[in-house]
């Protein structure tokens, strides 16, 4: 659970840096969610879909790490 909580904290920090004048409502509108959903995301709420987190990451220019999610590790013995 700590990992998803950190994701929420990272989202809040990135949002504040990228859009310092935006209210929660403003940023929520940018990613197509309500204020309450954004608040849940920033707390690392697992009931919010991964797609919503991706929308936020994309807007913030941080979507690249999503391509690594659940990627199988390469073995030294794989061809």
N, C-alpha and C positions, 0 to 999 in steps of 0.2 A: 504493500500500500504506500510505502514511503516514496517509491518512484513516481507514482501518479500524482501524489501531493507535490512533489518537486516540479513536475510538469506544469501544474497549476500555478505555482509560484513563478516559474520561468515565464509563463504566458503573461502574468500580471506585470512582471518587470519589463518584458519586451514591449507590451502594449503601452506602458507609461513612457518608455524611451522613444518609441516610434510616433506616438500620438499624444504628446504631453497635454494638449489642450482638450482632448476628447473626454467627455464624461463616459461612464459605463454605458449609458444609453446610446451615445454616439458610436462607440466602438462596436457594441452589440449590433447596431443597425448595419454597420459596414460588413459584418460577417453573416448577417441574416438570422440572428437569434434575438431573443428577448433579453432584457437586463438580468432577469433572474437566472437564465441559462448561463450567461456569461459569468455571473457570480459563482455558480456551481462549477463551471469550468476552472475558474481561478482557485477553487478549493480542491481541485482534482477529483471531482465527482465522476465516478465510473458509469453512472446512468446516462451521461451525455455521450452521444455517439462519437465515434472516432472521426467521422466526417466533419463534425463541427470543429473539432480540434484542428483538423487539416485545413479547414477554411481560414481559421485564425492564423495558423502557421503560414499559409500561402500569402495572406495579406501582409504579414510581417516579413516576408522574404525568407522564411525559415522552413520551407517545406522539404528541402533536400533530405534531411534525416528520416523522413517518413518512408523513403524507399528502402531503408535498412531494417525497418520493423519486421520482425519474425523471419528474417532472412536466415536460412540454414547456414551454419558455420561450415567452412571448407575444411576438410580433413587433409592432412599432409599426404594421405594415401589415395585421395581421389585423383582420377585422371583429368 
